[in-house]
Amino acid sequence: MRLVLPGFAFLAELPEQIRAPRHVTPRSFVPKGSVGIANNQTAVYPNDTPGGWQIIGNCPLPLFNQASPDQSLLKVGDRVQFHAISKQKFLSLGGRLWDA
């Protein structure tokens, strides 16, 4: 069974060199904001949830807010780039630390 989450930000296809398979057994906990790769896709988890994607980072910005009129920070056709930031910057943007 696959679970589809509201606000799960599916992004464009990945180059062959960085594609990675889904985990055979999903994790019981993936933190909100986790950036994951599964096969040729990348996505950002909107909430704390179980999940089977390969986690490569975390986005401190809330990309989905069901209570907001627009709900999603991202719109169809938006270009997304991820950049390394300091721990201090991550926390100042609302990021949460978690144990791996």
C-alpha positions in Angstrom: 0.0 0.0 0.0 1.3 3.5 -0.8 0.1 6.5 1.1 -0.3 9.8 -0.6 0.0 12.8 1.6 -1.6 16.2 1.0 1.2 18.7 0.4 3.8 16.0 -0.6 5.9 18.2 -2.9 6.9 16.0 -5.8 9.6 17.8 -7.8 11.0 17.2 -11.3 12.8 14.1 -12.3 16.4 13.6 -11.2 19.5 13.0 -13.4 20.5 9.3 -13.6 23.6 9.8 -11.5 21.8 10.7 -8.3 18.7 8.4 -8.6 18.2 6.0 -5.7 15.7 3.2 -5.0 13.0 3.4 -2.3 13.6 1.5 0.9 12.1 -2.0 0.8 10.8 -1.5 4.3 9.7 2.1 5.0 10.9 3.9 8.1 8.3 4.3 10.8 9.2 8.0 11.2 10.4 10.6 8.7 10.5 14.2 10.0 8.5 17.1 8.4 10.6 18.9 5.8 12.7 15.8 4.9 14.0 15.9 1.3 13.9 12.5 -0.2 14.8 10.6 -3.4 12.9 7.6 -4.7 14.0 6.3 -8.1 13.8 9.2 -10.5 11.8 11.6 -8.2 12.6 13.9 -5.4 10.1 15.3 -2.9 9.7 17.2 0.4 7.7 15.5 3.2 5.0 17.9 4.4 4.5 16.4 7.9 6.1 13.8 10.3 5.1 10.5 8.7 6.3 7.0 7.9 8.1 6.9 4.6 10.3 4.9 2.3 12.3 7.4 0.4 16.1 7.9 0.7 16.5 11.0 2.9 19.2 13.4 1.8 18.4 16.5 3.7 15.8 18.7 5.4 14.0 21.9 4.3 13.3 24.3 7.2 10.6 26.2 5.4 7.0 25.0 5.7 6.0 24.2 2.1 2.5 23.2 3.0 -0.1 24.7 5.4 -3.6 23.3 5.1 -5.0 26.2 7.1 -3.6 28.8 4.6 -5.8 29.9 1.7 -3.0 29.0 -0.8 -2.0 25.9 1.2 1.2 25.3 -0.8 4.2 27.6 -1.0 5.2 25.9 -4.3 3.2 26.4 -7.5 3.2 24.3 -10.7 6.2 25.3 -12.8 8.2 26.7 -9.9 12.0 25.9 -10.0 13.4 24.6 -6.7 17.1 24.5 -5.7 18.4 23.3 -2.4 21.5 24.9 -0.8 23.5 23.9 2.2 23.0 26.3 5.2 24.4 26.5 8.7 22.7 24.9 11.7 22.0 28.4 13.0 20.3 29.5 9.8 18.4 26.2 9.6 17.0 26.8 13.1 16.3 30.5 12.5 14.1 29.5 9.5 12.0 27.2 11.7 13.9 23.9 11.1 13.8 21.2 13.8 16.6 18.9 14.8 16.0 15.2 15.1 17.9 12.1 15.8 18.7 9.9 12.8 
